[in-house]
Amino acid sequence: QATPFDGIVNVFNALLTGPALAFAEDVRAELAREPADLVVANEMLFGVHAGCESLGQKLALLAVNIHLFPPEGVPPLGPGLHPARTAEEKAEHEALRASLREALDGAGLPALNWAGAALGLDPIETLEHQYRHATAMMLATSRAFDFAPDPVPAGLHCVGPVLAEPKWAAPWATPFAADDDRPLALVSFSTTFQNHAGDLQRVIDAMADLPMRAVVTLGGSIRASELAASDNVVVVDSAPHHQVMGQAALVVSHGGHGTVMKALANGCPLLVMPHGRDQNDNAARVEARGAGLMLPPTAEVAEIRAALARLLADPSFTERARALGAEVVREAHASPVIGLLEGMAGARSLPGTRCAA
């Protein structure tokens, strides 16, 4: 039976904890080749964390998304929940939080403890315990976007989102006529395969009868030959999102954190159709901020068309996306990450310090 956590659990088992020993050996070999004052690692690469712990290496964690193990008061990752308002909702959130931790530990803890044993480390009780060696956790997201607690717990730092374009994005020039003033949409789903060709096709079909135009970027996960574009839709493998979004009236996305942050930074409201991982939770934050709408990936063409028409007709979505996007950009430009890293690299190591979770 499917659960809200299946996508996250599958990623952990296949990519993050399954090869933990290989990650640990790689970082140990690199540190032997060139010692470092500080290692900065993705918060989900648990093998890197274990490799650093086995050497007593100073470590900081960076999450380029919302928190995998969010602090108290923030909804658990997975189902796409809004903050709890009642005692009943709080109890439901705690039960789901416990279920997620149990699912992740069941999928990933055996491999991580096996890797730890090979490195001479004692077994840990939960995946989250692997964070205990890190000096700090840095979240590369926007506090204005996230359901961040106030104050943020000690050891947890919001350092603003990453807004840079990937280097592989191809140059882009608009294929539409210079006098074409129909609203433009960017449609961008995952750069990893999530079996979403059918979902993209329904989005294209929904746009066919609307007075709009769209650019669909495939990101290497879907082939253009799998889609039938309507006359007002252009399908490309990739394009620089900031350039397209700068001309766009809205963005249709799976809800990946990077795409959401870029859309908001350009003041674009979103239609989010999440497929798993943290995408439901990003969609919930977009919806809660009034910066867009959320539909299931199975939504029919008529539902998608109605949502698109609503986003185009109601200026409040654009107004809220622009206001939130201004905060996203401000936080990115004012990021404290360099100062934090310099301080941690130069500071005395603090064995046993645990990052807030």
Beta strands, then each sheet from edge to edge (+ up, - down):
strand 1: 39-42
strand 2: 59-63
strand 3: 136-139
strand 4: 156-158
strand 5: 184-188
strand 6: 213-217
strand 7: 233-236
strand 8: 250-253
strand 9: 270-272
strand 10: 292-294
sheet 1: 1+ 2+ 3+ 4+
sheet 2: 7+ 6+ 5+ 8+ 9+ 10+
end
